[in-house]
Amino acid sequence: MSADGKIADVKRSPARFGSAQDKQHLETQIAQADAVLFGAGTLRAYGTTLRITDPLLLQTRARQGKPAQPIHIVCSRSGQFDRQMPFFRQPVPRWLLTALMAANQWQQGQEFDQVLTYPEQAGAIDWAATLVQFKAEGIDRLAVTGGGELVAGLLAADLIDEIWFTICPLLLGGATAPTPVAGHGSLAAMAPRLELLSSEVKGQEVFLHYRRLRSASQAPESLAP
Ligand SMILES: NC(=O)c1ccc[n+]([C@@H]2O[C@H](COP(=O)([O-])OP(=O)(O)OC[C@H]3O[C@@H](n4cnc5c(N)ncnc54)[C@H](OP(=O)(O)O)[C@@H]3O)[C@@H](O)[C@H]2O)c1
């Protein structure tokens, strides 16, 4: 994200402002995952997903008996996508996670290797049940690459364990430019709390690694009630 906390500019253009090191860092995280989950807004913005291309990362996955690429899962309520997007020609396993009503249009086609329908609770995706479904499909480690709406849903269900941020040296501004967490927001007193696990400066960027704190006993003193 930009130094002022935006993950894209006001036109919601694909965020290509990170350095080569940031891309390598992202690829390294993705290489540790069994699957990568992203929102339909992110896919529509980029038209592609990030594949592992680094030979060392590919070798490590092969040594671990993992397929070369994790499963790339796009989450969409509407199921509306342009079938001409380059994503549909990328050599990665592609899954769609969608509502029952939207699943039909993709179930017969070649675009997705698997179409999962998500369980709903009060008209919204039941994330806890969805992750149980992922686990049953062999997905133990899931990397979420954005955007803000998807992350907000998972955070609200308290299903995010760790977060990485890369702070990039630019200021994007704009009240409507997306940030890492969208949704309705939290009051400060109720906000999910994080513990900083590491921070590293590389060139002009800062790499931050946080863990989600879940109970008062996990909280550093300054955050404890
Ligand atoms: N800088 C970065 O690292 C980074 C990373 C990722 C994204 N981005 C930027 O973020 C922007 C996109 O973020 P965004 O918040 O607009 O979109 P998003 O979270 O990627 O996608 C939102 C869409 O995903 C589906 N979705 C999300 N949560 C859902 C839920 N709980 N249940 C069912 N469907 C759900 C819906 O799809 P339908 O509309 O199909 O129903 C929704 O409209 C783009 O500008 C992109 O460039 C930046």
The ligand as an SDF file (V2000), in Angstrom:
LIG
                    3D

 48 52  0  0  0  0  0  0  0  0999 V2000
   -2.2800   -3.0370   -3.4640 N   0  0  0  0  0  0  0  0  0  0  0  0
   -2.6330   -4.2710   -3.3650 C   0  0  0  0  0  0  0  0  0  0  0  0
   -1.8670   -5.1170   -2.9030 O   0  0  0  0  0  0  0  0  0  0  0  0
   -4.0030   -4.6960   -3.8030 C   0  0  0  0  0  0  0  0  0  0  0  0
   -4.3920   -6.0330   -3.6460 C   0  0  0  0  0  0  0  0  0  0  0  0
   -5.6620   -6.4020   -4.0620 C   0  0  0  0  0  0  0  0  0  0  0  0
   -6.5220   -5.4560   -4.5830 C   0  0  0  0  0  0  0  0  0  0  0  0
   -6.0950   -4.1850   -4.7310 N   0  0  0  0  0  0  0  0  0  0  0  0
   -7.0250   -3.1730   -5.2760 C   0  0  0  0  0  0  0  0  0  0  0  0
   -8.2320   -3.2620   -4.5520 O   0  0  0  0  0  0  0  0  0  0  0  0
   -9.3290   -2.9170   -5.4040 C   0  0  0  0  0  0  0  0  0  0  0  0
  -10.3740   -4.0040   -5.2920 C   0  0  0  0  0  0  0  0  0  0  0  0
  -10.7910   -4.1020   -3.9320 O   0  0  0  0  0  0  0  0  0  0  0  0
  -12.3360   -4.1480   -3.5770 P   0  0  0  0  0  0  0  0  0  0  0  0
  -12.4770   -4.0350   -2.1070 O   0  0  0  0  0  0  0  0  0  0  0  0
  -13.0210   -3.1890   -4.4730 O   0  0  0  0  0  0  0  0  0  0  0  0
  -12.7250   -5.5560   -4.1080 O   0  0  0  0  0  0  0  0  0  0  0  0
  -12.4800   -7.0870   -3.6610 P   0  0  0  0  0  0  0  0  0  0  0  0
  -12.5590   -7.2850   -2.2020 O   0  0  0  0  0  0  0  0  0  0  0  0
  -11.3010   -7.6050   -4.3970 O   0  0  0  0  0  0  0  0  0  0  0  0
  -13.7390   -7.6890   -4.3980 O   0  0  0  0  0  0  0  0  0  0  0  0
  -15.0370   -7.3100   -4.0500 C   0  0  0  0  0  0  0  0  0  0  0  0
  -15.9610   -8.2880   -4.7270 C   0  0  0  0  0  0  0  0  0  0  0  0
  -15.6210   -9.6190   -4.3090 O   0  0  0  0  0  0  0  0  0  0  0  0
  -16.7890  -10.3460   -4.0220 C   0  0  0  0  0  0  0  0  0  0  0  0
  -16.8850  -10.4630   -2.5700 N   0  0  0  0  0  0  0  0  0  0  0  0
  -16.1080   -9.8640   -1.6240 C   0  0  0  0  0  0  0  0  0  0  0  0
  -16.5110  -10.2300   -0.3970 N   0  0  0  0  0  0  0  0  0  0  0  0
  -17.5630  -11.0730   -0.5790 C   0  0  0  0  0  0  0  0  0  0  0  0
  -18.3980  -11.7790    0.2910 C   0  0  0  0  0  0  0  0  0  0  0  0
  -18.2660  -11.6860    1.6270 N   0  0  0  0  0  0  0  0  0  0  0  0
  -19.3770  -12.5440   -0.2420 N   0  0  0  0  0  0  0  0  0  0  0  0
  -19.5300  -12.6500   -1.5710 C   0  0  0  0  0  0  0  0  0  0  0  0
  -18.7560  -11.9920   -2.4660 N   0  0  0  0  0  0  0  0  0  0  0  0
  -17.7840  -11.2240   -1.9690 C   0  0  0  0  0  0  0  0  0  0  0  0
  -17.9370   -9.5200   -4.6000 C   0  0  0  0  0  0  0  0  0  0  0  0
  -17.9460   -9.8940   -5.9710 O   0  0  0  0  0  0  0  0  0  0  0  0
  -19.1280   -9.5900   -7.0220 P   0  0  0  0  0  0  0  0  0  0  0  0
  -19.0460   -8.1290   -7.3080 O   0  0  0  0  0  0  0  0  0  0  0  0
  -18.7720  -10.4150   -8.2160 O   0  0  0  0  0  0  0  0  0  0  0  0
  -20.3920  -10.0270   -6.4050 O   0  0  0  0  0  0  0  0  0  0  0  0
  -17.4080   -8.1020   -4.3780 C   0  0  0  0  0  0  0  0  0  0  0  0
  -18.0050   -7.1210   -5.1840 O   0  0  0  0  0  0  0  0  0  0  0  0
   -8.7660   -2.7610   -6.7940 C   0  0  0  0  0  0  0  0  0  0  0  0
   -8.6140   -1.3930   -7.0600 O   0  0  0  0  0  0  0  0  0  0  0  0
   -7.3850   -3.4100   -6.7160 C   0  0  0  0  0  0  0  0  0  0  0  0
   -6.4710   -2.7770   -7.5690 O   0  0  0  0  0  0  0  0  0  0  0  0
   -4.8710   -3.7850   -4.3510 C   0  0  0  0  0  0  0  0  0  0  0  0
  1  2  1  0
  2  3  2  0
  2  4  1  0
  4  5  1  0
  4 48  2  0
  5  6  2  0
  6  7  1  0
  7  8  2  0
  8  9  1  0
  8 48  1  0
  9 10  1  0
  9 46  1  0
 10 11  1  0
 11 12  1  0
 11 44  1  0
 12 13  1  0
 13 14  1  0
 14 15  2  0
 14 16  1  0
 14 17  1  0
 17 18  1  0
 18 19  2  0
 18 20  1  0
 18 21  1  0
 21 22  1  0
 22 23  1  0
 23 24  1  0
 23 42  1  0
 24 25  1  0
 25 26  1  0
 25 36  1  0
 26 27  1  0
 26 35  1  0
 27 28  2  0
 28 29  1  0
 29 30  1  0
 29 35  2  0
 30 31  1  0
 30 32  2  0
 32 33  1  0
 33 34  2  0
 34 35  1  0
 36 37  1  0
 36 42  1  0
 37 38  1  0
 38 39  2  0
 38 40  1  0
 38 41  1  0
 42 43  1  0
 44 45  1  0
 44 46  1  0
 46 47  1  0
M  CHG  2   8   1  16  -1
M  END
$$$$
